[in-house]
Amino acid sequence: MPEQREAPETLRVMLVDDQPARALQVQEALQKAGYAVVGHLPSASGLLQKMEAWQADLVIIDLQSPDRDILDSCSLISQFNPVPIVMFSALQEREFIEQAIQAGVSAYQVEGLDANRVRPILEVAIAQFRSHIALKKALQDTQQELQERKVIEQAKGLLMATQKISEDQAHSQLRQLSMDAGIRMPEAARQVITILQKPQRN
């Protein structure tokens, strides 16, 4: 049964470990480091659902032989409920490590989880995760801005062609429409494009 939510500053950790004795040691190490282990699974099965149910802030995966299933679970977490993921494994294959990072793993450690090193490792993983999210958002914002500019330019071009007006006049019309309708200029531009590109009936 999930624990009650800890104080806001206490990170809630979801642990995936296929060895019960080691999982207990890891849990004790995490608790000593100031983390709250809210759930433990022996495999990747049901990881996303349990993580959401137990409101985990961080996922730690400590498996002897991680496989494709765990990578698929990491991808689902990154897509639907992104949180920092730290993977501890003796597997040192470069291809697998690259696949793990692509799947959303924030930090990959080829040595076991050391109680004395757990906090700095997790803090670095959290920092890397936040940096990744910030960069992703900045890229999305840039792409959206470029798309909105393209839409505005298309609408201006249609206004200039159909009304025989200058670019400044077309821009003013779009701005006025935006203000009158209480919408952003890109949305006003989309409305103009829809109207002006609508096939005319004979």
C-alpha positions in Angstrom: 0.0 0.0 0.0 1.4 3.4 -0.9 2.8 5.6 1.9 1.3 8.9 2.8 2.9 11.8 1.0 6.0 13.1 2.7 7.0 16.7 3.3 7.3 18.7 0.0 11.1 18.7 0.2 11.3 14.9 0.4 11.6 13.3 -3.0 9.4 10.2 -3.5 11.4 7.4 -5.1 10.1 4.4 -7.1 12.5 1.5 -7.0 12.8 -1.2 -9.6 15.1 -4.0 -8.3 14.9 -7.8 -9.2 16.8 -8.9 -6.0 14.8 -8.5 -2.8 17.8 -8.5 -0.4 19.6 -5.9 -2.5 16.4 -3.9 -2.8 16.1 -3.7 1.0 19.7 -2.4 1.2 19.0 0.1 -1.5 15.9 1.3 0.2 17.8 1.7 3.5 20.5 3.7 1.7 17.9 6.0 0.1 16.1 6.6 3.3 19.4 7.4 5.1 20.1 9.9 2.2 16.8 11.6 2.9 14.6 10.1 0.2 11.2 8.4 0.6 10.9 5.0 -1.2 7.1 4.9 -1.9 7.2 1.7 -3.9 9.2 -1.3 -5.1 8.8 -3.5 -8.2 10.9 -6.5 -9.2 10.5 -5.8 -12.9 9.4 -3.2 -15.4 5.8 -4.7 -15.5 3.3 -2.0 -14.6 6.0 0.5 -13.9 4.2 3.6 -15.4 0.9 2.8 -13.7 2.5 2.2 -10.3 4.6 5.3 -10.6 1.6 7.5 -11.3 -0.4 5.8 -8.5 2.3 6.3 -6.0 3.1 9.8 -7.3 6.8 9.1 -7.6 9.2 12.1 -8.3 12.1 9.9 -9.3 12.7 6.3 -10.6 15.7 4.2 -9.7 16.3 1.1 -11.7 18.8 -1.4 -10.2 18.8 -4.6 -12.3 21.4 -7.3 -12.9 20.4 -7.7 -16.5 18.2 -4.9 -17.9 16.4 -5.7 -21.1 14.2 -4.1 -23.8 11.2 -4.1 -21.6 12.8 -1.8 -19.1 13.8 0.6 -21.9 10.2 0.5 -23.2 9.0 1.4 -19.8 11.4 4.3 -19.6 10.2 5.6 -22.9 6.6 5.5 -21.7 7.5 7.4 -18.5 9.4 10.0 -20.5 6.4 10.4 -22.9 3.5 10.4 -20.4 4.9 11.3 -17.0 8.4 12.5 -17.3 10.6 12.3 -14.1 14.3 11.7 -13.6 15.3 8.1 -14.1 18.6 6.7 -12.7 19.7 3.2 -13.9 22.3 1.2 -12.0 23.6 -1.8 -13.9 26.7 -3.9 -14.5 25.9 -4.0 -18.2 28.5 -1.8 -20.0 27.5 -2.3 -23.6 27.7 1.1 -25.4 24.7 0.4 -27.6 22.5 -0.4 -24.6 23.6 2.7 -22.7 22.9 4.9 -25.7 19.5 3.3 -26.0 18.8 3.9 -22.3 19.7 7.6 -22.6 17.4 7.9 -25.7 14.6 6.2 -23.7 14.8 8.9 -21.1 17.3 7.7 -18.5 18.9 10.8 -16.9 21.9 9.0 -15.4 23.4 5.5 -16.1 25.8 4.0 -13.5 27.8 0.9 -14.3 28.6 0.2 -10.7 26.3 -0.7 -7.8 24.3 1.8 -5.7 26.7 3.0 -3.0 24.9 4.5 0.1 27.7 7.1 0.4 27.3 8.2 -3.2 23.6 8.0 -3.7 22.7 11.6 -3.0 25.2 13.3 -5.4 24.4 10.8 -8.1 20.6 11.5 -7.8 21.2 15.2 -7.6 23.2 15.2 -10.8 20.5 13.1 -12.5 17.8 15.6 -11.3 19.8 18.6 -12.6 20.4 16.8 -16.0 16.7 16.0 -16.2 15.6 19.6 -15.5 18.2 20.9 -18.0 16.8 18.5 -20.6 13.3 19.6 -20.0 14.2 23.3 -20.2 16.1 22.7 -23.5 13.1 20.7 -24.9 10.7 23.5 -24.0 12.9 26.2 -25.5 13.1 24.2 -28.7 9.3 23.7 -28.8 8.8 27.4 -28.2 11.2 28.3 -31.0 9.4 25.9 -33.4 6.0 27.3 -32.4 7.2 30.8 -32.9 8.6 30.0 -36.4 5.3 28.3 -37.3 3.3 31.3 -36.1 5.5 33.7 -38.1 4.9 31.5 -41.2 1.2 31.6 -40.7 1.2 35.4 -40.2 3.3 35.9 -43.4 0.9 33.6 -45.4 -2.1 35.6 -44.2 -0.4 38.9 -45.0 0.4 37.6 -48.5 -3.2 36.7 -49.1 -4.5 40.0 -47.9 -1.9 41.9 -50.1 -2.9 39.8 -53.1 -6.7 40.0 -52.7 -7.0 43.6 -51.5 -4.1 45.1 -53.4 -2.6 46.6 -50.2 0.9 47.0 -48.8 2.5 44.7 -46.3 2.2 47.3 -43.6 -1.5 47.6 -44.3 -2.0 43.9 -44.2 -0.1 43.7 -40.9 -2.4 46.4 -39.5 -5.5 44.6 -40.6 -4.3 41.4 -38.9 -3.4 43.3 -35.7 -6.8 45.0 -35.7 -8.7 41.7 -36.2 -6.7 40.2 -33.4 -7.6 43.1 -31.1 -11.3 43.2 -32.1 -11.7 39.4 -31.6 -9.5 39.2 -28.5 -7.3 36.6 -30.0 -3.6 36.3 -30.8 -2.3 37.4 -34.2 -1.4 33.8 -35.3 -5.0 32.7 -34.7 -6.3 35.8 -36.5 -4.0 34.9 -39.4 -5.4 31.3 -39.5 -8.9 32.7 -39.7 -7.9 35.0 -42.6 -6.3 32.1 -44.4 -9.3 29.9 -43.9 -11.7 32.6 -45.3 -9.5 33.7 -48.2 -8.6 30.2 -49.3 -12.2 28.9 -49.2 -13.3 27.9 -52.7 -15.6 30.5 -54.2 -19.0 29.3 -55.5 -20.0 30.3 -59.0 
